[in-house]
Every structure is written in C-alpha cells, then in structure tokens.
Amino acid sequence: MSFRISRYTTCLSILTTPGLCILGTAAGELLSSKSAHAQIISLPGTTSGQVIPAKKSKKTQTKVYQKKGSDNSENIMVVGTHLGARETEQIQPVALITSDQIQQSSAMTMGEVFSRIPSMNFSGNSYSNFGGSCINIRNLGTARTLVLVDGHRMVEGPGGCVDMNAIAPAMVDRVEILKDGSSTTYGSDAIAGVINITLKKDYTGTTLTANGGISDSGDAETSALTATHGWDIMHGRGNFILSGSYNYQAPVDANARKWAMHDRAGWDNSPGAPQYYGSTYTPNGYFVAANGGAPLTSQPGQLGNYSVTPNGNGGFSPFGYANDYDYSQGNQMLAQQSIQTVAGSGHFDITKNVQFYIDGNWTHTAGWSKGVPMFIGTPATTLTGNSGEMIIPSGNPYNPFGEDVAMYKRMMGLGERYSDLQNDQYQATVGLRGSIPHSGGWTYDAFYSFGKSVGEESQNGQINWVKMENALGFHQTGGGGSTTGYYDPSVCTSQPGCVLINPFSQTLSPAAKKYIGVTDDYPSGYELRDVQVTFANKHIARLPYGPLGIAVGVEHRGLDGYSYASDFASSGQASNYYYTSTSGGYNVTEVFGELSIPLLKNLPAAKSLSAQVSGRFSNYNTFGQTYNWHAGLIYAPTDSIRFRANLATGFRAPQIGDLYAGQTISLSGAHDPCGQISEYGALAGIVAANCRAQGLNPSTFKQVNNAMKYISGGNPSLQPEESRTYTIGTILSPTFLPGFSATIDYFHTSITHALSTPSLQTELDGCYESANMSSAYCNVIHGRDVSGQLNPVSNYEENVGAFKEDGLDISAQYNYDIDYANSLHFGADIQDVMAYKEQNTPSTPFVSYLGSVGTPKWLANGTATFTHGRWSFTYMLRFIDGMYYFPSSDYNASFTQWYKINQTFYHDVAITYRGNKFTVTGGVRNIGGKQPQFDALGDYNTDPGMYDWQGRYMYLKAQVNF
C-alpha cells in the first residue's frame, strides 16, 4: 500500500525549505491508506502545492510494515509512539518532510535539509565536529535532540553528536520531526525533540541524481552525484535498496568576502561602533622584559613600561592595538569537504507472520582546512618543567636589549597550518517483526543495532616548546614555570638536528623548521550497541468509545568512547595545548509502556476525545535510576478544529565525553577584565580594585592574546539533566475552506541540573565583578604568570545550570486548484520565542537572553508557488528578527545596549520541470545578494549558522528515473 498524506493533512513551510507537514487531518485520516491523494508541499524547487494522484507503479510504491486495526485499515509507524498511527498521535506536534521534497530541493546532504528550519540551529562542516552537521532544536543544544533512523538510535560522531551527513538522502522516504520531549518513548536525549528518518522500504528501478551550486563570487562550489537501485526478491516477498553518493564542498577563504576581510570581533566605547582588532601574536613579535629587568633606554621602545615590537627600521616601537595580527588573512570560513556514502535497506517475509529487516550505512567524511601559522609565548602547561614564557636570554647574539626578554610571536617561518580530517562511520541494524498468531492482535518488533564512528585529525605547524628553547640557546635554571636561565648555545648544538635561530626574523631555514615543527594526530571514536524488544496490541480491550491500545518493551544499550593523545601532546612539550588519552563507557537497561485511551466519540460537541499516557524506567550503571512519564489529550469538538495538550518529564544522561574526556589545555576567545576595565560600567571600580590587588595597573595592563588558555575534561560525578515540557495547541482544517490548514502550538521547556560549562568570559566576569574576588567563580582562576597574564582557567562541566524557554509555533498553508493543470500554494511558518532564560548556578538569578545575539525573538518564512502543468515557480521570503549585543556576558539590563543587529529579509526563487522520467530544478538563494549582519560574537564578523554568508547562490539539480 502506497504511503500517502491525506488531502487535508496540515502542512507548513520551513525556512528556505517549505514542505514540513504537521501530521493532523480533518476527519481522523492520519496517514491512512484511505487517503486518495498526496498533497506535496515542497522544498525549494519542488512542485509545491500540487495535488498528485496516488501512483500504482511499483517504482514509486512504498510498502511499510503495517499493523492492522479492527477496521482493517493499514496505519504506518510514526515518531513519538510505539502504537502506530492513530488519532492519539496528533496529541504531539509532529512535522513531516517527504522524499520528493528532499530529492527536488537543492540540498545535497541531510544536514542541508535541516539547515534553515525555524526552531532549529544548524552547525555546518566546522572542524570542531569533524566535518559533521549537528541539529539543535529550539536552541537547547545538539545533545538534547535525539536522532533516529527507522526508530533506531544512531551512533555519535567524534564531535559528540549525530552527524546528519552520515544519512544518504536518496535512501530517505520521509523525515518526522517531533518538537516535544519524548523521553518515555525513546529514553535519554529526547528533551528538545526527536528527528526520525524513515528509510524507503519498497523500491524497484534506478534513480540517478546530479546537482551543483556556486555563489555569485565564483566560489563555495558544491557538487553531488547519487545512484540508487532497488529490486524485489522472490516475487514481492522482499525488497532491497542500495544507494551510493559522493558530495564535494569547495573551501572559502575568510578574505574572500569584504565584510570578513578584517577581524572586527571587538568594540570600542562608542555604542554601535565595533573596532578592528586581532591577535597580539604578530609576525614581527611582541617583547616584554623578563624577570623584572631594567627598562630599556638605548632603543626607541621602553621595556618594563611598554611592550615593544620591531618597527621595520632596525629599531623598536611601543605596541598598540593597531599592530594586532589579522586572522582573516590566513583562515578559512568554510573547509573543503567530501562525503562518500554507501547505504542499503531491505526486508523479507519469512512467513506471513514474520518479517526480517536490515539496514546499514557507511560514510567516509574527509575535510581539509588551513589556518594562520602557530604562535608561541606561554606554554600550555608548566607541570612538565616548561618555563613560564619563551625567553630570549640576554646573551643571545640577536638580542639587542642587553637583558632577558619574553617573546610573543607568530612563527611565520613554519608556514600555514593545515588540518586533515578523516572520519568513518558505519552502522547496521537487523531485526524481526510481525504478529503473534492466535494472540488477539499482539505484534512484536525485536532488533539489534551496532554502530561505530572513528575519526582522526592530523595538523601540521605545531611547535615543540622544548626544542624552541634549545633553538634560542636558553638554558633554564629554575623549576617548572620559572623564566630564569642563561644563554648556552650547547643546549642546541648538542641536540641532533637543532639549529640556532634569529628570533626577530620572520623566516626559518628548512633545518630549523624541521627541528621545531611538529605534525600531530588526534584519533577518537564512539561505539553503540542497542537491543530492544517491543510488544504492542492496539485492541487489547474494547472500551465504550473505541479500543484500548497498549505497548510494552525492554531496551538495553551500551556506549563506549575513546580519545587518544599522542606522546607529544601528553608530554607537555606542545606549545599551545596539552591533553591526555582517555576512554570510558556505560550501559543502561530500560523498560517502557504506553496506553492509548479513547474517551469520547461522535457525540454532540465531542467528535472525539482521546488520551495517551506512557512511562519509562531506566537503570544506568553510572548514576543509577530514573523514571519519566508523559500524558497527553486531544479533543475535537468538530471536524474543523482540534485542541491538544501534553505534559511530560524527561532526562538526558551525561554523554561519554561529559564523563570521561581527558584533561586538556586549549584556547578560547575571552578578554581579561583587567585589560578592558571600561566595559564594566558601574562595576568598573570593583574590577579595577581586584586587578590592583593582583599587582596590576589597570590603566597600562594589556592582554597578550584574546585566545585564552583553559583546562577542561570529563567529570565522572555528573548526574542526569531533568526536564519538564508542556505544549498546548490547536489544529485547524475548516471544512468550509477546503485546502486551508493551520496549527498553533504554545510550548514550554524547563531544564534543571543542566550540564553546564560556563564560558570563560562568564567565569572571569563573575569573579572580577565581585568585591574582593569573593565569588565562587574565583575558584576556577589560578592566578597569573610572571608577566601578569592569567594562568589557564578551569572550565569543567557540572550539574549547575538551568534553562527556561517559552514560545509559539505557528504554521498555515492554503492550496487552491485553479483548474486541473494550474494551482497555487501559499505557506507560512513562524516561531515566536516568548522567553529564553539561563541560570549558570543555583545561587544566581535567571538571566534573559531573549533578543540577544544568537536568540532572535522571531523567525519566519513564507512561500508562494504557482504550478502550471509540469512547471512550478516558487518564491520564498525568509525573516530573521533583529538582536542586541550587550558588552558584558551577564547581559545585565543596567548595561548600555552597545549595538543592534538589524532585521534581515532574504528572497529565494526556484523553478522546477517534471517530466515523465526526469525532474530538473534550478534556483537562486538570497537573490538580492544581501550581506550577513555583523555579529561580534560570531565567526568572521557574523554568525554563519544564522545568516547566508555565501551571498547570492545559484544551484541546479537533475534527477532521472529508469
């Protein structure tokens, strides 16, 4: 039986990708085989709004294992329930994207499909998640969104989240998006919502797809090739589908866009006036007196009171912000990436009551990026005996100062850094499902799933701290952290391969580069084992207004992870990072149950009234036990309107990385409060007093680098997060206005005991804004080094945070058939965030971030599509609300709103032609070529996850069926 959507299924458009369909109908025909037509609301370039007759061709038929009810109708499985499609499934807001919409859009990966849905934040192919794409529903974090394939969990990628790019779009039959907590159905992680990707089950024939795109700047090229073939087994007793694809994304340098050509991540004291600045680690270098040496008088600069840098004329000049190094001249906004995927899915009817099913996939992701040369100044750690600063001893023949000086310098002689990222992910699921003969309607589903993800990053251009000291001839005489010593060239000449270098030169000889430079590797991986058995009976008892349904089951999961440090990284000899190897795992056993209860039906003012309740008990070998529940109600007074309400608890267990991550010293952007006193407004006096108490002069102190060192790692004592979610909504499908449908849902989510890692800036501000540095945040600050710079700050996860979010999801669509060959579709999708608050610790108040950078109040889009025969023409409007940036990380209302990010409108167009055996789609995103808004907290002066940074982008896609 073909999978079809009822003509009156409520659908909505999604930001730049219209076609998200809310599962809800006027007369209870929820995904039922009784529906005669499929209403397709498409992604850009698809035949949006066109009503297409259900096809009988086997080539397009999708048979899904179905459970028959007493009315002999066949209902398919839907996310959020173990009981299959029933009226009660409309209790929770579930949205749908179909395979036609995906295949006819410009999206080449599943990550792109989700990239612009309101209420979802998207991370693209960043290096931090090994080139993956992670989904974040309602800004609550990627770890709080559960991703499933056919109801089965996916293994995490090395970035600690499910990589959406590991799922082949050609294998996808539909995507179900549940924007509601569902811990009772699926267990941990389903706090913000669930994304269930359902694979094609029956397909015969061959489909070839090719697509590509390019920006109007002639870069950011994308290309993809996909081949899919499906065939029947033993005259329809089974079916198997195999698909292979290759995707390529070209890199884009930061200086390829004028708005990103210079670092503007800072701001001055004038509202709305951001300033340019970068790193004090410059190619010329930045030098300060070491060990309390006397001020210099024989040169134009003056050590001790001023930092100096070579002026190019053989002398030295005081160092100021104007001398900062511009990162954008060597970094990339977008990494080069290729994705290869092979996926298969099949099933076979062993008997009429037993079906065997299997699916699997392998994905290889390769990424390549470049960055500016590495810098050197202070070591990542002094625990292994490293000196506190890189010292040029007074006896060094290149030292013109006559005293020891500390060097802070970008080592241009080592050349640009290059990162090579390789990630392999594979997963397979096998199972049996069917009905139990003579059992009164009981069915079962039992499966085992295994997944593994292995990644490795190799990066050149690292610096060996000890060998750098040798090359400067510095013989350290003190212990770890000391900067005392003397010039001794034998520390170099006695070492094989060592070459003495001129620290004031921007070049290095090949021999020196080989001796000092290091290429380091970072392997990591995850493994998932999941076994589950579910029994269900949709008619276990007959109640006055319909059958009582029940589902019960048991699940056991095991997860393991590792991250290995090289000998170089764990030795402490790396100049700017330090970490140790680690591994760990946990397992959990769970039991769950679900009831669907019909309460009223076909009564005056009560067309239907149904309830759903469910619960899950979980026993972890790490933190212990937890129990969660859900209750929902849906009421339809007439065929034209329904009301629904849900209340649920949920949880998120600490992930492998949360518990067992190795100790690491890394870099993150943050400013030292003692270097920017004026930013603290009314609290500037307290901050200045705290700085003076540490022996600093706030009027002259300068932070060496805005990339600050911090210590992080796992915390085995972490407990699960806890959540409470409720939604109240209505579904409109008026019988007096055929083709119109709408949904309005109010949502509230609160999370307690949240796993929270305060930002470095939050920790620093919280400490220095407290009188006499009395805040608990001061416990993570470990003093300053001999030059006055902050030592690495501790930054660990704890169960101390909390979140609260309220808002509205509003969607509407109207389809109008002008005649048989012509139709119109209008759609809108709106998210209104009414409140978004965070609490860093239980003792601090909730702080509202609504309307601040990264949390716009409004996100919306609208679409209009005209279909004429085989042609369709789509226009889309996308809207992102304006936001404010506040100068202090606590967003205290007493601070001046320094600048505002303006509202943004984007305009997209697409044209599609559908032939008998082929489809061609072409379009332009951001047809006006609008530049992204300036965002001081984002990458390259903007937020690339929020705004279209590529500019005007053209794409073309062709699909051929055989």
N, C-alpha and C positions, 0 to 999 in steps of 0.2 A: 504494500500500500504506500503510495507516494506521501511524503511529508509535505503538508500544506498549511498555510496560515489562513484562518477564516477571513472573509471579506471585511468583517468589522473588527478584526484584531487591531487594538490600539497601538499605533506606531509613533515613533518620534524621530526627529533628525538629530544627528550628532555633529559636534563641531568639526567642520570640514569633511565629515563623513556621514551624511544623512543615511538613515536606514536602521537605526536602533528601534526595535519593535517591542513595546511593552505587551507582555502576554496577558490579554484580557479581552473578552468578547461580549457582545450584547446579549447573547442567549445561551451562554454556557458551552459554546462550541470551541472550547480551548484546545487548540492543536488537534482537533478531531478529524478523523478520516471523512466525516460527513461534509466538511467544507469543500465547496465546489471550485473555488478559485484561490489563487495565491496572490496576495497583494504585495508587490515588491516596492519597498521604499529604499532607494539605493544609496550606495556610496557615490562620491562624485564621479560622474560619467556613466552611471548605470541608468536603466530605464525607470527612473523614479516615478512612482505613482501609477505605473501602467498595470492594469489588471490582465494577467496572462492565464489562459485556460490551463488547468492541470493537464500535464502531458502523460500519456500512457507509455511512451517509448522507454524501453528498458535502459537506454543510455542515460536517461535522466532520473530514473526511478531510485528512490532512497528507501530501502526497507530497513526499519529499525525494529529490533526485537520488542514486541509489544505484549502487554498484559490485557487480556480481555475482561471486560466488565460484564455485568448481568445484562446490559442492553446490547451486548455483542459488538459494541464499538471498540475500536482499537486506539489506545492512547499511548503516546511515547513518553519516555522518561524526560523529566525536566529538572533543572537545578533547584536545590532547596528542599527536596522531598525524596523519600525512598518509596513513595506510593504511586509514582507515575502521575500522568496528567489528570487532574480532577479540578472541580470548581475551587477547591480549597487552595490550589496553587496560586490563585490570584490574590491570596492574602498578602504575599510578599511581592514587592516590586521587582519583577524580572524583565530584563530587556533582551532583545534578540537581534543578531546580525546574521544574515544568511550567506551561503557560499556564493550565490550570484553577486551579491553586493561586494564581497571581497574580491572576487575574480575580475570584476569590471571596474574596480577602483584603481587608483594609481599606486596603491600600497603593494610593496614587494615582500614585506615581512609582516608577521602578525603584530610586531611592535608598532609598525606604522599604522595599522588598523586602529589601534587604541590611542594613538599619539595626540589626538585633539578632541577627545570626548569630554564634554563638561563633566566635572566632578572627578576627573582622573588626571593625575600628574604623570608625566612620562619622562623616563631617563633614556637617552639615546645611547649611541655607541661610545660612551665615555670609557676612559682607561680604568677607572676605579671599579667597574663591574665587568672587566674583561670583555668589553665589546658587546655586552648584552643589553637587552631592553627590559626594564622592570616597570611594573604597573603600581600606581599608588592611588587608591580610591579615596576621594574627599580629603586629600592632603593629610591622611592619618599615617602614612608610611608604607613602604613596599612590604615590610614584614607583616603587616596587618591585612593584607589582601591575599586570599588563597586562590591558587590557580590549579585547575583540574583539567585532565583530558579524559573524556568519557566518564566523568565522575571519579577518576583516579588521580591521586597526587603526583606531581612531577618533582623530580629531584632538583635541588637548588643548584645554581651555577656557582662558580668560585667567588662571584661577587656577593653571595649570601641571599640571592633572590632567584625566583624562577625566570629564566631567560625566555621571553616571548619569541625571540628569533629562532629558538630550537624547534618550533612547531611549523610544519610546512603548510602554507596557506592552501595549496592545492588539495590537501587531504581534509580540509575543514568543511563540514556540512553546515554547521551553524555555531554561533557563539552566544551563550547565555550569560548575562551579567546580572547578578543579584546584588543590589546595593543595599544590603541589610545584613546584620550579624547572623551567622548560621553555624555557630559552634556545636549546636546539638546534632546537626546533620553530618558535619564533616570534622569536628574536633578543633584543634588549635589553629590559630592564624586567621580564622574567618570572622574577624572583628569588624572591619570596614566593609567587607563584602566578598563575593565569590565570583570568579570567572571560570565557567565550564565550557571547554572547547570540545564539541562533539564531532567526531570524525565521520566521514562518509562510510556507509555500511554496504551499499549495493551500487555498483557502477560497472558498466561494460563499455569498452571503447577506449579511445585515446584522445587526450587533450594536450595541445602544445600552446604554451603562453610565452610571449616575449614582451618586455616593457623596458622603458628607459626614460630618463629625465635629465634636465640640465637647467641651471639658473641663467638669468639674463647676463650674468657676469662671465659666463662661459666656464663655470666650474661647478663643483658639487654634483658631478655626474653620477648617475645611478643606472644600473642595467641589471636585468634578470632574465633567466631562461628556466622554464619549468616543463617537465614532461610527466604526464600521469597516464597510467594504463590500468584498466580493471577488467576482470574476466570472471565468468560464472564457473562453478565447479559442480560436476555431476548434475547437469540439467536443473540448476537453480537451488540445489541443496546447500550451496555455499557460494561465497564470493570472496575475491581477494583483490586488493588495490595496491599498486606500487607507484611511488612518485619520487622523482629526483629533481633538485633545483640548485641553481647557482646564482648568487646575488653579489653585486660589487658596488661599493661606495667609494668614490674618489675623495682624497683629503682636501681640506681647505685651510690655507694659512690664515692666521689672525690678521695679518696686514693686507689681506685681500679685500677688506671692507674698510672704508674710511672711518666709520664710527668705531671700529675696533682697532684702528691703527696705532693708537697710543693708550697706555693704561690710564684710566680715569677713576680708579677704584677708591679715590679719596675725595675729600670735600674740604672747603675752607670755611671760614667763619661767616660767610655771607649766605643767607638762605637761597637755595636753588642754584648755587654756583659750584659745581664739582671741579676739582683741580686734577691736573695730570700728575701722577707720580708712580714710581715703580719700586725697584729694589736698590738698596744702597750697596749691594754687591755688584760693582761695576767692572768693566774690563780694565780700567786704569787702576782700580783698587781704592781702598779707604783705609787709612792708617791712623792708629792712636798709640799714645805712649803706653808701654807695658811696665808693670812692677813699680808704678809711681815715679817714673823717670822725670827728669827736669824738663820744663818747657823748652822748646827749640827756639833759638834766636838767630841762627845762621841761615835760615830759609824763610821764604815769604809766609809759610804756614807756621802755626804755633801749636805744637803738641801739648797735651795736658789740658788746654782750654778749648782747643778746636780740633775737629777731625780734619785731616788734610788728604788731598788726592793729587796725583801728578797733573800738572796743567798743560802738558804737551810741550813746554818750552824749557824743559830741564829743571823746572822748579816745582813747587807745590802750592796749592791754594786751599783755603777753607772749603769744607764740603757742605753743600746745601741740597735741598730737595731737587733743585734744578739739575743736579748731577745724577739723579737716580737713573737706573738702567730700565729700559722699556722692554718688558717681557714680550710684548706683542710682535716684536721684530723677529722672533725665532720660534714662537709657539704655534700650535695648530688649534683652530676652532673645532675641526672635525677630523677624526682619524680615518686613515684608509682602512677599509674592512672588506673582507669577503666571507660569505657564508655558503657552505655546501651542506645540503640536507638530503638524506635518503630516508623515506618513511614507508611503512606498509601497514595495512589493516585488513583483517579478514575474519570470516566466521563460517562454521559448517554445522549443519543439523545432523548430529549423530543419530538421534531418534526424533520422533515428533515431540518429545518432552525434554530433550537435552540438546543444547546448542553450545558448541565450543567456539570461543572467540580469542583473538590475538591481535595485538597491535604493537608496533615498535618504531623507533626512530633513532637515527644517528645524525648528529650535527657537528660539523667542524667549523669553528669560527677563527679566522686569522685577522689580527689587527696590527697595524704599523703606525707609529706616530713619531714625531720629532719634537724636541724641546730645546730650550736655550742651554748653553753649557753650564755645568755644575759649578757651584760656588764653594768657597771654603772660608771659615772664620773661627767658629767654635765647634768642638766635636759633638757628636750625638750623645756620647757618654764619656765620663771621666772615670768610670768604675773600673775600666781595664788599664788604667795608668796613663791615659792620654793627658796632655797638657790642656789647660783651660782655654787657651787661644793659640792660633797659629803664629808663632813668634819668628820674626827676623832678628837674629841676635846682632848685637852692636858690632861684632867682629866680622860679620858678613861683608865681603868686599863691595857688594852692591848697595849696602845700607848707607845712605848719606847723612843720617841723623845723629850718629855718634852715640846712640843708646838703643836698647831693645824696643822694638815696636811690634804691635799686633797688626796682622794683615787680614782684611776682609775684602775678598776679591773674587770676581767671576773668572774662572780659568778658561779663557777663550782658546788657549793653545790646545786644550783637549778636544775641541770641536763640539758640534751639536750632539745632544744626547738623542739616541734612538731607542725606542721600545718596540719589541716584537712580542706580540701576544698570541698564544695558541691555546685553544680550548676545544676539547672533545666532550660531547655529551651524548649518552645513549641510554635508552630506556625501553623496556619490554614488559608487556602485561599479558598474562594468559588467564583464561577463566572459563567457567561453566555456568550456564544459566538455563532456566527452564521452569516447568511446572511439575508439581508432585502429583502423580496420578491418584485419583480417588481420595483426595485430601480436603475437598471442599473449597478449592480455589487458592491453595498455598503455592507460591512461587519462590524461587531461590536464585541467588547470584553469589558465586564464590570466585575470587580472583587472587592472584599473586602478582605483584609488580616489583620490578627491580630497576633501579636507575643509578647511574654513576656519571659524575662530571669531573673532569680533570683539566686543569689549566696551568699554564706556565708563562711567566713574563720574563723576558731577557732584556736587560737595559745596559747599554754601554755608557762610558763617560763618567762613571763613579770615581771617587778619589780615595786612595788609601792614605789615611791620616798619618800613620807612622812613616810611610815612605816619603810623604810630602815633607815631614820634619827632617828626614835624612837629606833630602834634596836641597834643603835650606841650610844644612850644616848645623842644626840646632841640637845640642846635647843637653837634654833635660836633666836637672839635678834634683828636683822636688818630686813629690808623690803625685798621684792622680789629681788633676785639676790645677796643679802648680804651673806657673809660667816662668819659673826661674831656670836658668841654664846659661850656656855659653856657646860660642862658635867653635865647632870642631869638625873640620871637613872630613875627618876619618870616619865619622858615622855614615858618610856616603861612600867614600872610596873603598871602604871595607865590605860593602854590600854588592853582590853581583848585580850588574845592570844599572846601578844608581849613577845618575848624572847630576852634578850641581847646577842649579838653575838661577836665573835672574828673576827675582820676584816682581820686579817692576816692568817686565816685558810682557806683551800680550801673546807672545809666541813661545812654543816649546819645540825642542828638537824631537825627531822621531824616537830617539832613545829615551828621552825624558818622558815623553808621552806614554811610551810602553811601560816604563817603570812605575809611574804614578797612577795611571789609569787602570780601571777595573771594569770588566763586564760581569754583571751579577745576574743570577737566576732566582725566580720566586715561584716554586711549584706549590699547588694546593688542590684540594679535591673534596668532593662530597659523595656519599653513598646512601641510598634509600632502599629499604626493604619493607614491603607493605602487604599484608594478607588480611582479607575481610570476607565474611560470610553474612549475607542478609536474607531474611525470610520475610515475605510480605503476603498479606491477604486483604484485598480491597473489599471483601464482602464477608467478613468473619461473623457478622451478626446483622440482622435486619432490624433497623430502628423505624419509628413511625414515619420519618421523612427521608429515608434512604439508608443505604448500607453503611455500617461502621467499618472503617479500614484500619489496619494495624501493620506495622513493620517493626521488626526487632533484628538486632545483629550484634556482631562482635568484630573487633578490629585489633590487630597488633602491628605496630610499626617500630622499626629500628633505624636510627640515623647515625652516621659516623662522618667525621671530617678530619682533615689534617692540613697543616701548612708547614712547610719545611724551610728552614733558614739555611743559607749557605754558611760554610765555615767563615767566610769573610764577614757576612752580616752579623753573625753571632759572636764574633771575636771582638767587636767594638772598634775595629780599625776603619770602618766606613765613616766618612767624614760627616754625613748628614742623616744617617739612620742607623738604628740598632734594633734587632728583633731576634727572637728565639723560636726554635721549632716547637710545634705543639700538635696534639691530636686528642680526640675525645669523641664521645658518643653517648646516646641514651636510647631507651626504648620505652614504649607505652602500650598498655593494654586497655581497651575501652569497650564498654557495652552501651548500646543505644536503643531507643524505642520511639515510636511515632504513632499518633492516633489522628484520624480524620473523622469528624463527627458532624453529620447533617442534623441541624436543629429545627429548621422550618423550611417549607417548600410549597409554592403555589397557593399561598394564602393572600387575602387582601392586605395590601401594603407590605407584603413579605414574599416577594418572588422566590427568594432563597435566603437562608441564614446558615452558615457553616462555621465550624471551629476546627482548629488544628493545634495540637499540643505535642511536644517532643522533649526528650531529655537525654543526656549523655553523662556517664560516669567514666572518669579517666584516672588511671593509676600509672604514674611516672616513676621510674627508678631514680630520679634525681630529686625532685622536690616533694613528691608524694601524690595526694589525691585531690581531685576537683570534680564538682558536679555542676552542670549547667542545664538550663531549661528555656523553652520558648512556648509562647501562647499567642495565637492569632485568631482573628474573627473577620469574616466578610459578610456583608449584608447588602442585598439587592432589593430595594422596595419595588422597582420596576425593571424592565429590560433596558432602560436607558441610562441607569446610573447604579453604581455600586460604591459602597463605603468599606474600607478595610482598616484594621488596626493590628499592630504587633507589639509585643513586649518580650524581650529576650535578654538573657545574660550570656556572656562569652568570656573567652580567655585566650591568651597567647603564651605558650610555653617559651622559655628562653631558647634561642637557637644555638647551634653548635658554636658559632663564633662568639655569641654572647657569653657562653660558659667557659670556653677553652682557648680562646685566642691567645697566642703567645705575647709576651711582653715586647712592646715595640716603642721606639722613639721615632716620631715622624714630624712633619711640618704642616702647619695650617695657618691661614691668614688671620692675624689678630694684631691689635695695636696695644702697646704698653701704655697704661694710663698715665705714667709719669712723662711720656713723650707728647701727650696731647691733652693737657690739662683743660684747655679752653672748651673742650667738647662736653664737659660735665656740668655746665651751667651752674645752678645753685649749689651743687655738690663739689665744685672745683676746689674750694678751700679745704675740705676734708681730704680730697685726693692729694692735693699738694702737701698737706701736713704728713700724710702717710709716706709720701715719696721722700720728704726731707728726713723722716725718721729712719729711712734706709740709707741715708748718707748721700742722697742725690740732690742736685739743684734742678728743680723742675723747669726753670727758665732756660737752661742750657742743655739739658739732657736730650739725647737723640737716640731713638731706637735704631739699631743697626739694620734690621730687616723686618719687613712686615710679615714674613713667613716665620712663624714662631714654633719652636720645638715643644712637643708634648709627649707624655708617656701614656700609652693605652694598653689594654689587654683584657683577657677574659675574667669573669667573676663567677666561680662555681657556686656561690651562695645565692645567686639570683632566684627569685620566685616568679611565678607566672603573673602576667598582667591580667586584670579583671575589667570587664566592660558591661555596660547596660545600654541597650538600644531600644528605642521605640519609634514606630512610624505610624502616622495617621494619614490616610489618603482617600481619594475618590477616583473612580474610573467613569468617564463619560463617553457614551456611544449612543446618542439620541436617535431613536427610530424615525423622528420627524425630519432629520437632516442626514440622509444616507451619505456615507463617505467621510463624515467628521468623527473624530475621536480625540480624547484628551485625558491626561492624568495629572493630578496634583497630589504630591506627597510631601508631608512635613516629616522631617527626620531629626532625631536627637541621638547623639552618641556621647557617652561619658566613659573615660578610661581611668582607672586608678591603678596604683602600683606600677605605673608605666616604666618600662626600661628606658631610662633617660640618661643621656650623656650630655650635660650642659656644654654649650660651645665654650671655647677658650675665652671668648670675649665676655660671656656671661660670668664665668668664674673670676676673671680679672676685675671686671667692673664690680661684681658683688663684694669682692674683698676690699678693693681700694675705696669704694664709696662708703664703707663702714668706719665709724670712729675708732681710731687706734687699731685698725685692721682686726676687728673683733668678730667678723662674720665667719661662719663655718666654711665659706669658700676659701678662706685663707689657709686652711689645712692642706689644700692641694698645691699651694705655691711654695716652692722650696728655695727661697732666697735668690740671690743674684751672684753672678760670677765676678771675677776681679775687675772687669771692665764696666760693671754696673748693669749688664744685660741679664734678663730673667733666666734662671735655670729652667730646664724642661718642667712643664706644669703637668701634674697628674690629671688624667682625663678618662675615668672608668665609668662603665655603666652601673647604675644602681636602680632599685625599685623605689624611686622617689618622685617620679613625675606624675602628671595628670593632664588630661585633655577634656575639653567640652566643646561640642560642635552642634549647632542647630541650623537648619535651613530648609529650603523648599526646592523640590524638583518639579518643574512644570514642563509639560510637553503637549503639543497639539499638532494635528495634521488634518488636512482636508483634501480628498481626492474627488475630482469631478470629471466624469466621462462626457466630453463634448459630443462625440459620436463614436462609432466603432473604431475608428483609426486615430482619433485625437483625444487627448486627455490632459488634465492639469493636476499638478500636485503642489500643495503648499504645506510646509512644515516648520515647526519652531521647537527649540529645546532650550530651556532656561534653568540655570541654577542660581539661587539666591542664598548665599551664606549669611545667615542672620546673626550668628555669634560663633567666634572661634577663640577659645581661651586655652592657655597653657599654664601649668604650675610647675616650677622647677623643683621645689622641695615642699614637703607637707607644711613647713613653717612659714612659707612665703605665700603671698596672695596670688590668686589667678590673675594673669595679665592678658588683656585682649590684644590679639594680633589681627583682628578683622580690619581689612582695608590697608594693612601694611604690606611691604614688599613680599611677594610670594603668596598672598592670601587675598585675592580680589573678592569683593562682595558679590559682583555679578559676572557670570559667564553665560553667553548666549549665542545662538546662531539661528539663522532662518534660511530656508531653501525654497526655491520655486522652479518647477520643472514642467516643460511643455513636451509632450510626446506626440509625434506625428508618424504613424506607421512604424517603420523600422528605426526612425530617428528620434533622439531625445536631446533636449537642450536644458542644461541645469545652471542656475545661478545660486550662489551661496554667499550669505553675509555672516561674518564671524565678529563677535564683540568680546572684548576683554575690558573690564572696568578699570578705572584709574586707581592708583595706590599711592601711599605715602611712605617716605623713609624718615625715620627718627634717628638722631645722631647717637643715642645711647641704646645699647642692646636690650635694656629692660623696657623700652617703649613707654616710659613714664609720660603721662599726659602733660606734666609740667614742662617738658622739653619742647622747644620750638620744632614745628614740622619743617624741616630744612628744605625739602623739595618734594614735589609731587610728580608721579608718573602719570601721564595723561591717559585718557581712554583711547582704545585702539579699535579700529574697524578694518577688517580685511574683506576683500572681494575675490571670489573664485568663480570660474566658469568651466564648463565641461560639455563635450558633445560626444554622443555615442551612436554608432550604427550597428544594428544587429541583423546579420544575415542568417541564412538557414543553418550554416555550419561554422560561422565565424562571427566574432564581435570585435569592433575596433573602438577604442575610447581615446580621446585626446582632450587635454585641458590645461588650464593655467591657474596656478595658485598664487594668491596675492597679485592679482593682475595690475594693481596700481603701483607695485614695486615699493610699498611702504617700508621704511627702515624700522628696525626694532627700537623700543623705548630704552632709554638709558636706565640702568639698574646698577647702583654702586655695589650691591652685594652679589651680583651675578658674575658669570664668566665673560671676559672680554667686553665689559661695559653694558651687558644686557643679560637677560635670562633666556638662554636658547631653548629651554623646555617650555617657556610660556609664549614666546614670540617667534614669528617667522624671520629668522636671521638671514636666510639664503637670498631674500629678495624675491623678485618675480621668478616663478619656477614653472617650466613647461614640461609636460610629460605625454607619452604616447604608449598605448598598450594594445596588443592584438592577441586574440585567442582563437584557436582553430580546433574544431572537434571532428574526429574521424569515426 
